[in-house]
């Protein structure tokens, strides 16, 4: 996709003069323009106190399909550098995973394949909060477990994760998570993430 990626910046939900504002990068790991995972990631980012959140759209980071031959011939796409730079600039990262055929979406997997080829730590050892949702009873738990196992392997932090099932019934754009038990589970995961920032 041509042009400069346009990221959405959420206004801080609380300002405290005694604390440095934390920078949060959040995105739904999906290219859908109606992504429910982007909605969940945005909601989670808005719940982080004393923070400014930048919400990424994966459509702004559409790159050629990764291959070693392409990398050797053409090098890294500029968008891969841009994506990595955003991760490096963050104090914390929130990702909500879409589940396609029990795995990552193609859009996320391609970005993941490109940025994993850079030397150094893929996620810069940042505190992370991993989420997933879909309209089914399992709430995309399969892909969330894959992501957590992979990401937590080399991260020094305890990586909290949360799955929200039945998104159309359990989430409201204005009210957030509607089910009190699920909201409590989410807040517990969020508290671990916030405590590590």
N, C-alpha and C positions, 0 to 999 in steps of 0.2 A: 504494500500500500504506500502511495507516494504522500509526501508532505510530512510536516512535523507532528509527532504524536500529541494529541490534546488530552491531557490528564485532568481529571476532575479533582478539585481541592475542596475538602470539607472544612467549614469553619470550625475552630475549636469549640467544644461544647462546654468548656469551663476554663477560666484563666486564673492562674495563681501566680502572683508576683514573686513568690519565694522559690518557685521551681522553674527549671528550664523546660520549655515546650518540647515535647517529643515528636519526632517525625515518623509517621506511620505510612508505609506503602501497603496498599490492599488491592486485591483483585479477585474476580471470579475466574477460575481456570476454564473458561468457555468463551467461544466467539459469538454466542447467540446475542442478538441485540436486545432480547428480552430475558437475559440470563437471571435466573433466580439465585444462582450462586454469587453473581455480582451484587445482587440485592442483599444477600446474607453477609457478604464481606463488608459492604458499605455500612450495614447496621452495626456489625461488630466494631468497625473502626470508629463509628460515632459514639460508641460506649466507652472508649478509652479516654480517661480524664487527662486534662492538661496536655492535649496532643493536637497536632495538625495532621490530617490524613490526606494523602493523595491517592485517588482511586484510579487504577489503570484499566484501560480497555484493551484486551488482547488483539482486537482488530487493528489497533495502531501499531502492532508489532508483527504483522504478517510478513514472513520471510520465505525464500525458496526452501523447499523440502531439504532437510539436512542430509548430507552425505559426505564422507571423508574425501571423495574425489572432488566434490564441489568446493570444500574447504581448502584443499590443496591447490586448486586452480584459481579460485577467486578470493580466498581469505574469508574473514568474518563479515557478514553484513553490518552496516552501521547500526541498524536497529538492535542487533545483539549487544553491541557496545552500550547503546543507550539504555537498554533494559538492565544490564549489569550495573551501570553507573547509578541508576535509581535504587537498586538494591543496596549498593554500597553506602549511599547517602542516608539510608533509613536507620532509625533506632530500633524499629521492629517491623515485622512483615506478617501480614494476614492474608491467607489464601483460602478460598472456598472452592472445592473441587467438584466439577461436574463429572458424572460417571457415564462413559460411553463404552458399551460392551464390556463392562466390569473393569474398565481401566481409564486412563487419562483421556481427555478430549484430544483430538488431533492438533488443535490450535496450541494447547499448552505443551503437548509432547514435543512439537517442533521447536518451540522456544526453549524448552528444557534441554533438548538435544544440542542446540547451538550454544547456549550459555554454559553448559557443562563441559565444553571443550576448552574454555579458558583455563589457564593455570590458576591455582589457588582455590580457596574454599568457595564452593558454589554459592552458598547463601551468606557468606562472610561471617559465620558464627553469630548471627543475629538472633535475638529472641523471636520466636515465631508462634503464631496461633493458626492451627489447621482446622478447617471446617469442611463440611460437605452437606449437600441437601439434594433431594429430588422429590418427586410426587408420590413415591412409594413408601412402603412400611419400613424398609431398611435404611432409608436416608443416605444412599450412596456410601454405605459403610465399607464396601469392598475396595473402592478406589481410595478412600480415606486411610484404610489400613495400609495399603501399598505405599501411599505417600508418606505416612508417618514412619513406617519402617525404613524407608529410604532416607528421609530428611533427618530423622533423629539419630541416625547412625554416626554422623560426624559432627553433630552439634553439641556444644558443651552444656546447653541449657536443657531442662526438662521441657519437652515440646507438648503443650496441651492440645487436645483435639476434641471436636464435638460434631456430632452428626444430628441433623434435623430432619426427621421423616415427615412425609405427607405435607410438603411445603404449602400447598394451597389452603390447607386446613389449619396449619399451626403457625402461620406467619401472616402478619398484616403490615402493609407498608407504613402505616402511621403508628401502630401500637407495638410492632416488633413481634417477638415470640409470644404466642397466646397461651400455650400450655404451661402451667406453673411449674410442673416437674421438669420439663425440658428447659424452661427459662432458668431454673436453679442450676441445672447441669451446665448450661452455657455460662452463667455467671461464675461458676467455680473454675471453668477453663479460662475465662477471661481474667480472673483474679491472678491466676498463675502467670499468665502472659504479662499483665500490667506490673506485677511484682518484680519481673525480670528486666524491665525497661530501665 
